[in-house]
Amino acid sequence: MVVLADPVLLHSLMANLVGNAIKYTDQGGILMAVRRRRDQAVIQVWDSGPGIAPEHLERIFEEYFQIGNPERDRAKGLGLGLAIVKNLAKVLETEVICRSRPGKGSVFEFRLPLAEASPGQGVAPVDRDAKAGVATAGPPGHRVVVIDDDLAVSAAIQLTLEARGMRVSRYANAEDALANPGIADADFYISDLRLPD
């Protein structure tokens, strides 16, 4: 099967879903599945993790929402992964849904249109601009320099911008950034206002 989708955005969406599945699955396994349903591909990521309680299912796609991290320990993440997934899905003109059974695991699922293929001729070419969702993904290819000594924050910014098709260079301090002559050609700069020194 061949789907119609922006490969960079789809890769970011899948990386977040699979990364979450790995993070929360201590025993058992993870399964990625692609099934044909009429003119669509149903893409699923199954895990045998702890599952999600029904009262949390509506909130898991909210920014900074985390189950089991009331102390906001950054070592356990920032709670941005599924919010990024939701935004990526929107740009890809799909929706990620989750079904879960506490103690049994979860499945995250979304659908993408299949490419049309002529018998014996392969996949028909796709006009990338024809899909409005891809055209509004953000300024693809723009270069962004991020300077922040908080690695979790700079990683979250990088994931968010790369999910929108931008190229990101991260630096922990201004000295390292300024030592790289390549930053002069960046389109945008994002810097922490309270960097040490």
DRENBAFI-21197 format. One record per residue (C-alpha): residue number from 1; z, y, x. Coordinates in nm, 2 decimals. Each point is the difference from the previous one (the first is absolute). Layout:
<rec><seq>NUM</seq><up>Z</up><north>Y</north><east>X</east></rec>
...
This chain:
<rec><seq>1</seq><up>0.00</up><north>0.00</north><east>0.00</east></rec>
<rec><seq>2</seq><up>-0.07</up><north>0.35</north><east>0.11</east></rec>
<rec><seq>3</seq><up>0.19</up><north>0.29</north><east>-0.16</east></rec>
<rec><seq>4</seq><up>-0.10</up><north>0.37</north><east>-0.04</east></rec>
<rec><seq>5</seq><up>0.27</up><north>0.19</north><east>0.18</east></rec>
<rec><seq>6</seq><up>0.07</up><north>0.24</north><east>0.29</east></rec>
<rec><seq>7</seq><up>0.09</up><north>-0.25</north><east>0.28</east></rec>
<rec><seq>8</seq><up>0.25</up><north>0.24</north><east>0.17</east></rec>
<rec><seq>9</seq><up>0.19</up><north>0.07</north><east>-0.32</east></rec>
<rec><seq>10</seq><up>-0.01</up><north>-0.37</north><east>-0.10</east></rec>
<rec><seq>11</seq><up>0.13</up><north>-0.11</north><east>0.34</east></rec>
<rec><seq>12</seq><up>0.29</up><north>0.25</north><east>-0.03</east></rec>
<rec><seq>13</seq><up>0.09</up><north>-0.12</north><east>-0.35</east></rec>
<rec><seq>14</seq><up>0.00</up><north>-0.36</north><east>0.11</east></rec>
<rec><seq>15</seq><up>0.19</up><north>0.07</north><east>0.32</east></rec>
<rec><seq>16</seq><up>0.28</up><north>0.16</north><east>-0.20</east></rec>
<rec><seq>17</seq><up>0.01</up><north>-0.29</north><east>-0.26</east></rec>
<rec><seq>18</seq><up>0.00</up><north>-0.27</north><east>0.27</east></rec>
<rec><seq>19</seq><up>0.25</up><north>0.19</north><east>0.21</east></rec>
<rec><seq>20</seq><up>0.24</up><north>0.03</north><east>-0.29</east></rec>
<rec><seq>21</seq><up>-0.04</up><north>-0.37</north><east>-0.07</east></rec>
<rec><seq>22</seq><up>0.08</up><north>-0.09</north><east>0.36</east></rec>
<rec><seq>23</seq><up>0.29</up><north>0.24</north><east>0.01</east></rec>
<rec><seq>24</seq><up>0.17</up><north>-0.15</north><east>-0.31</east></rec>
<rec><seq>25</seq><up>-0.08</up><north>-0.37</north><east>0.04</east></rec>
<rec><seq>26</seq><up>0.26</up><north>-0.18</north><east>0.21</east></rec>
<rec><seq>27</seq><up>-0.08</up><north>-0.35</north><east>-0.13</east></rec>
<rec><seq>28</seq><up>-0.31</up><north>-0.15</north><east>-0.15</east></rec>
<rec><seq>29</seq><up>-0.33</up><north>0.16</north><east>0.04</east></rec>
<rec><seq>30</seq><up>-0.26</up><north>0.26</north><east>-0.08</east></rec>
<rec><seq>31</seq><up>-0.34</up><north>-0.06</north><east>-0.17</east></rec>
<rec><seq>32</seq><up>-0.29</up><north>0.23</north><east>-0.02</east></rec>
<rec><seq>33</seq><up>-0.25</up><north>-0.09</north><east>-0.27</east></rec>
<rec><seq>34</seq><up>-0.34</up><north>0.13</north><east>-0.12</east></rec>
<rec><seq>35</seq><up>-0.13</up><north>-0.13</north><east>-0.33</east></rec>
<rec><seq>36</seq><up>-0.31</up><north>0.09</north><east>-0.20</east></rec>
<rec><seq>37</seq><up>0.05</up><north>0.12</north><east>-0.35</east></rec>
<rec><seq>38</seq><up>-0.34</up><north>0.09</north><east>-0.16</east></rec>
<rec><seq>39</seq><up>-0.13</up><north>0.30</north><east>0.21</east></rec>
<rec><seq>40</seq><up>0.32</up><north>0.06</north><east>0.18</east></rec>
<rec><seq>41</seq><up>0.21</up><north>-0.14</north><east>0.28</east></rec>
<rec><seq>42</seq><up>0.37</up><north>-0.05</north><east>-0.07</east></rec>
<rec><seq>43</seq><up>0.19</up><north>0.05</north><east>0.33</east></rec>
<rec><seq>44</seq><up>0.35</up><north>-0.13</north><east>0.01</east></rec>
<rec><seq>45</seq><up>0.29</up><north>-0.01</north><east>0.26</east></rec>
<rec><seq>46</seq><up>0.26</up><north>-0.26</north><east>-0.09</east></rec>
<rec><seq>47</seq><up>0.34</up><north>-0.04</north><east>0.17</east></rec>
<rec><seq>48</seq><up>0.30</up><north>-0.22</north><east>-0.03</east></rec>
<rec><seq>49</seq><up>0.24</up><north>0.28</north><east>0.07</east></rec>
<rec><seq>50</seq><up>0.31</up><north>0.10</north><east>-0.20</east></rec>
<rec><seq>51</seq><up>-0.20</up><north>0.14</north><east>-0.29</east></rec>
<rec><seq>52</seq><up>0.05</up><north>0.33</north><east>-0.18</east></rec>
<rec><seq>53</seq><up>0.23</up><north>0.05</north><east>-0.30</east></rec>
<rec><seq>54</seq><up>-0.18</up><north>0.11</north><east>-0.32</east></rec>
<rec><seq>55</seq><up>0.18</up><north>0.34</north><east>-0.01</east></rec>
<rec><seq>56</seq><up>-0.15</up><north>0.08</north><east>0.35</east></rec>
<rec><seq>57</seq><up>-0.36</up><north>-0.09</north><east>-0.07</east></rec>
<rec><seq>58</seq><up>-0.09</up><north>0.34</north><east>-0.14</east></rec>
<rec><seq>59</seq><up>0.15</up><north>0.18</north><east>0.29</east></rec>
<rec><seq>60</seq><up>-0.12</up><north>-0.19</north><east>0.31</east></rec>
<rec><seq>61</seq><up>-0.32</up><north>0.21</north><east>0.03</east></rec>
<rec><seq>62</seq><up>0.20</up><north>0.33</north><east>0.01</east></rec>
<rec><seq>63</seq><up>0.03</up><north>0.18</north><east>0.34</east></rec>
<rec><seq>64</seq><up>0.33</up><north>-0.08</north><east>0.19</east></rec>
<rec><seq>65</seq><up>0.12</up><north>-0.25</north><east>-0.26</east></rec>
<rec><seq>66</seq><up>0.16</up><north>-0.30</north><east>0.17</east></rec>
<rec><seq>67</seq><up>0.18</up><north>-0.30</north><east>-0.14</east></rec>
<rec><seq>68</seq><up>0.31</up><north>-0.10</north><east>0.20</east></rec>
<rec><seq>69</seq><up>0.01</up><north>0.31</north><east>0.22</east></rec>
<rec><seq>70</seq><up>0.25</up><north>0.24</north><east>-0.16</east></rec>
<rec><seq>71</seq><up>0.11</up><north>0.13</north><east>0.34</east></rec>
<rec><seq>72</seq><up>-0.36</up><north>0.10</north><east>0.08</east></rec>
<rec><seq>73</seq><up>0.00</up><north>-0.19</north><east>0.33</east></rec>
<rec><seq>74</seq><up>-0.34</up><north>0.10</north><east>0.16</east></rec>
<rec><seq>75</seq><up>0.00</up><north>-0.33</north><east>0.19</east></rec>
<rec><seq>76</seq><up>-0.08</up><north>-0.15</north><east>-0.34</east></rec>
<rec><seq>77</seq><up>-0.30</up><north>0.23</north><east>-0.05</east></rec>
<rec><seq>78</seq><up>-0.05</up><north>0.32</north><east>-0.20</east></rec>
<rec><seq>79</seq><up>-0.11</up><north>-0.14</north><east>-0.33</east></rec>
<rec><seq>80</seq><up>-0.36</up><north>0.13</north><east>0.03</east></rec>
<rec><seq>81</seq><up>-0.20</up><north>-0.32</north><east>0.03</east></rec>
<rec><seq>82</seq><up>-0.05</up><north>-0.06</north><east>-0.37</east></rec>
<rec><seq>83</seq><up>-0.04</up><north>0.37</north><east>-0.08</east></rec>
<rec><seq>84</seq><up>-0.29</up><north>0.00</north><east>0.25</east></rec>
<rec><seq>85</seq><up>-0.14</up><north>-0.32</north><east>-0.16</east></rec>
<rec><seq>86</seq><up>0.01</up><north>0.18</north><east>-0.34</east></rec>
<rec><seq>87</seq><up>-0.19</up><north>0.30</north><east>0.13</east></rec>
<rec><seq>88</seq><up>-0.26</up><north>-0.21</north><east>0.19</east></rec>
<rec><seq>89</seq><up>-0.06</up><north>-0.21</north><east>-0.32</east></rec>
<rec><seq>90</seq><up>-0.06</up><north>0.32</north><east>-0.19</east></rec>
<rec><seq>91</seq><up>-0.26</up><north>0.12</north><east>0.25</east></rec>
<rec><seq>92</seq><up>-0.16</up><north>-0.34</north><east>-0.02</east></rec>
<rec><seq>93</seq><up>-0.01</up><north>0.03</north><east>-0.38</east></rec>
<rec><seq>94</seq><up>0.23</up><north>-0.29</north><east>-0.06</east></rec>
<rec><seq>95</seq><up>0.37</up><north>-0.07</north><east>-0.07</east></rec>
<rec><seq>96</seq><up>0.25</up><north>-0.22</north><east>0.17</east></rec>
<rec><seq>97</seq><up>0.22</up><north>-0.20</north><east>-0.23</east></rec>
<rec><seq>98</seq><up>0.30</up><north>-0.20</north><east>0.09</east></rec>
<rec><seq>99</seq><up>0.15</up><north>-0.31</north><east>-0.16</east></rec>
<rec><seq>100</seq><up>0.32</up><north>-0.14</north><east>0.13</east></rec>
<rec><seq>101</seq><up>0.28</up><north>-0.25</north><east>-0.06</east></rec>
<rec><seq>102</seq><up>0.33</up><north>0.07</north><east>0.16</east></rec>
<rec><seq>103</seq><up>0.08</up><north>-0.28</north><east>0.25</east></rec>
<rec><seq>104</seq><up>-0.35</up><north>-0.14</north><east>-0.02</east></rec>
<rec><seq>105</seq><up>-0.24</up><north>0.27</north><east>0.14</east></rec>
<rec><seq>106</seq><up>-0.26</up><north>0.26</north><east>-0.09</east></rec>
<rec><seq>107</seq><up>-0.37</up><north>0.04</north><east>-0.04</east></rec>
<rec><seq>108</seq><up>-0.18</up><north>0.33</north><east>0.04</east></rec>
<rec><seq>109</seq><up>-0.35</up><north>0.01</north><east>-0.15</east></rec>
<rec><seq>110</seq><up>-0.30</up><north>0.24</north><east>-0.03</east></rec>
<rec><seq>111</seq><up>-0.36</up><north>-0.03</north><east>-0.10</east></rec>
<rec><seq>112</seq><up>-0.32</up><north>0.13</north><east>0.17</east></rec>
<rec><seq>113</seq><up>-0.36</up><north>-0.01</north><east>-0.12</east></rec>
<rec><seq>114</seq><up>-0.23</up><north>-0.26</north><east>0.15</east></rec>
<rec><seq>115</seq><up>-0.31</up><north>0.11</north><east>0.18</east></rec>
<rec><seq>116</seq><up>-0.33</up><north>-0.10</north><east>-0.17</east></rec>
<rec><seq>117</seq><up>-0.20</up><north>-0.25</north><east>0.20</east></rec>
<rec><seq>118</seq><up>-0.36</up><north>-0.11</north><east>-0.06</east></rec>
<rec><seq>119</seq><up>-0.06</up><north>-0.37</north><east>0.04</east></rec>
<rec><seq>120</seq><up>-0.09</up><north>-0.06</north><east>0.36</east></rec>
<rec><seq>121</seq><up>0.00</up><north>0.37</north><east>0.09</east></rec>
<rec><seq>122</seq><up>0.37</up><north>0.06</north><east>0.08</east></rec>
<rec><seq>123</seq><up>0.20</up><north>0.29</north><east>-0.13</east></rec>
<rec><seq>124</seq><up>-0.17</up><north>0.31</north><east>-0.13</east></rec>
<rec><seq>125</seq><up>0.07</up><north>0.32</north><east>0.20</east></rec>
<rec><seq>126</seq><up>0.27</up><north>0.23</north><east>-0.14</east></rec>
<rec><seq>127</seq><up>-0.01</up><north>0.37</north><east>-0.02</east></rec>
<rec><seq>128</seq><up>0.35</up><north>0.09</north><east>0.12</east></rec>
<rec><seq>129</seq><up>-0.02</up><north>0.35</north><east>-0.16</east></rec>
<rec><seq>130</seq><up>-0.07</up><north>-0.16</north><east>-0.34</east></rec>
<rec><seq>131</seq><up>0.37</up><north>-0.09</north><east>-0.04</east></rec>
<rec><seq>132</seq><up>0.18</up><north>0.32</north><east>-0.08</east></rec>
<rec><seq>133</seq><up>0.33</up><north>-0.16</north><east>0.11</east></rec>
<rec><seq>134</seq><up>-0.12</up><north>-0.05</north><east>0.35</east></rec>
<rec><seq>135</seq><up>-0.14</up><north>0.35</north><east>0.03</east></rec>
<rec><seq>136</seq><up>0.34</up><north>0.14</north><east>-0.09</east></rec>
<rec><seq>137</seq><up>0.20</up><north>-0.21</north><east>0.24</east></rec>
<rec><seq>138</seq><up>0.07</up><north>0.30</north><east>0.22</east></rec>
<rec><seq>139</seq><up>-0.17</up><north>0.16</north><east>0.30</east></rec>
<rec><seq>140</seq><up>-0.12</up><north>-0.32</north><east>0.17</east></rec>
<rec><seq>141</seq><up>-0.03</up><north>0.01</north><east>0.38</east></rec>
<rec><seq>142</seq><up>0.21</up><north>0.31</north><east>0.04</east></rec>
<rec><seq>143</seq><up>0.22</up><north>-0.02</north><east>0.30</east></rec>
<rec><seq>144</seq><up>0.37</up><north>0.08</north><east>-0.04</east></rec>
<rec><seq>145</seq><up>0.27</up><north>0.04</north><east>0.27</east></rec>
<rec><seq>146</seq><up>0.35</up><north>-0.09</north><east>-0.11</east></rec>
<rec><seq>147</seq><up>0.30</up><north>0.11</north><east>0.21</east></rec>
<rec><seq>148</seq><up>0.34</up><north>-0.14</north><east>-0.10</east></rec>
<rec><seq>149</seq><up>0.29</up><north>-0.15</north><east>0.19</east></rec>
<rec><seq>150</seq><up>0.09</up><north>-0.21</north><east>-0.30</east></rec>
<rec><seq>151</seq><up>-0.22</up><north>-0.31</north><east>0.04</east></rec>
<rec><seq>152</seq><up>0.05</up><north>-0.12</north><east>-0.36</east></rec>
<rec><seq>153</seq><up>-0.11</up><north>0.34</north><east>-0.14</east></rec>
<rec><seq>154</seq><up>-0.30</up><north>0.03</north><east>0.23</east></rec>
<rec><seq>155</seq><up>-0.10</up><north>-0.36</north><east>-0.09</east></rec>
<rec><seq>156</seq><up>0.02</up><north>0.07</north><east>-0.37</east></rec>
<rec><seq>157</seq><up>-0.21</up><north>0.32</north><east>0.05</east></rec>
<rec><seq>158</seq><up>-0.26</up><north>-0.20</north><east>0.20</east></rec>
<rec><seq>159</seq><up>-0.02</up><north>-0.28</north><east>-0.26</east></rec>
<rec><seq>160</seq><up>-0.05</up><north>0.25</north><east>-0.28</east></rec>
<rec><seq>161</seq><up>-0.27</up><north>0.20</north><east>0.18</east></rec>
<rec><seq>162</seq><up>-0.18</up><north>-0.31</north><east>0.13</east></rec>
<rec><seq>163</seq><up>0.00</up><north>-0.14</north><east>-0.36</east></rec>
<rec><seq>164</seq><up>-0.21</up><north>0.31</north><east>-0.09</east></rec>
<rec><seq>165</seq><up>-0.25</up><north>-0.07</north><east>0.28</east></rec>
<rec><seq>166</seq><up>0.13</up><north>0.24</north><east>0.27</east></rec>
<rec><seq>167</seq><up>0.05</up><north>-0.08</north><east>0.37</east></rec>
<rec><seq>168</seq><up>0.36</up><north>0.07</north><east>0.12</east></rec>
<rec><seq>169</seq><up>0.15</up><north>0.05</north><east>0.34</east></rec>
<rec><seq>170</seq><up>0.38</up><north>-0.01</north><east>0.02</east></rec>
<rec><seq>171</seq><up>0.23</up><north>0.15</north><east>0.26</east></rec>
<rec><seq>172</seq><up>0.38</up><north>0.00</north><east>0.03</east></rec>
<rec><seq>173</seq><up>0.02</up><north>0.34</north><east>0.16</east></rec>
<rec><seq>174</seq><up>-0.21</up><north>0.31</north><east>0.06</east></rec>
<rec><seq>175</seq><up>-0.02</up><north>-0.06</north><east>0.37</east></rec>
<rec><seq>176</seq><up>-0.18</up><north>-0.33</north><east>-0.05</east></rec>
<rec><seq>177</seq><up>-0.24</up><north>0.15</north><east>-0.25</east></rec>
<rec><seq>178</seq><up>-0.08</up><north>0.30</north><east>0.21</east></rec>
<rec><seq>179</seq><up>-0.07</up><north>-0.23</north><east>0.30</east></rec>
<rec><seq>180</seq><up>-0.28</up><north>-0.16</north><east>-0.19</east></rec>
<rec><seq>181</seq><up>-0.31</up><north>0.22</north><east>0.02</east></rec>
<rec><seq>182</seq><up>-0.15</up><north>-0.19</north><east>-0.30</east></rec>
<rec><seq>183</seq><up>0.23</up><north>0.18</north><east>-0.25</east></rec>
<rec><seq>184</seq><up>-0.19</up><north>0.32</north><east>0.03</east></rec>
<rec><seq>185</seq><up>-0.28</up><north>-0.15</north><east>-0.21</east></rec>
<rec><seq>186</seq><up>0.23</up><north>-0.10</north><east>-0.29</east></rec>
<rec><seq>187</seq><up>-0.07</up><north>0.13</north><east>-0.35</east></rec>
<rec><seq>188</seq><up>0.37</up><north>0.02</north><east>-0.10</east></rec>
<rec><seq>189</seq><up>0.34</up><north>0.00</north><east>0.17</east></rec>
<rec><seq>190</seq><up>0.32</up><north>-0.11</north><east>-0.16</east></rec>
<rec><seq>191</seq><up>0.32</up><north>0.07</north><east>0.19</east></rec>
<rec><seq>192</seq><up>0.37</up><north>-0.04</north><east>-0.05</east></rec>
<rec><seq>193</seq><up>0.15</up><north>0.35</north><east>0.00</east></rec>
<rec><seq>194</seq><up>0.32</up><north>-0.12</north><east>0.17</east></rec>
<rec><seq>195</seq><up>-0.12</up><north>-0.19</north><east>0.31</east></rec>
<rec><seq>196</seq><up>0.25</up><north>-0.03</north><east>0.28</east></rec>
<rec><seq>197</seq><up>-0.05</up><north>0.27</north><east>0.27</east></rec>
